[in-house]
């Protein structure tokens, strides 16, 4: 798993590494997808995971629709399962 504190630029680079990137980049005359919004969504999801830390036990977005450029992204479904942090782990994280 990659470092969850990635930047917008790093998220864009990851998107461009996808084998399916040409489909997002206007394949066969289709409109370009809003990859900027997709990168922002990835960064926000990673930030959420970082901020929740060990309380986050599971998280997913299933499916994310990337709309045409300038129109954003939409998630069909998402889940975040948050558990309790034991007192010992919490005290260790506070230093």
Secondary structure, DSSP 8 states (H G I E B T S, - for coil): ---S---HHHHHHHHHHSTTHHHHTTGGG---B-HHHHHHHHHHHHHHHHHHGGGEEEEEE--EEE-BTTS-EEES-EEEEE----HHHHHHHH-
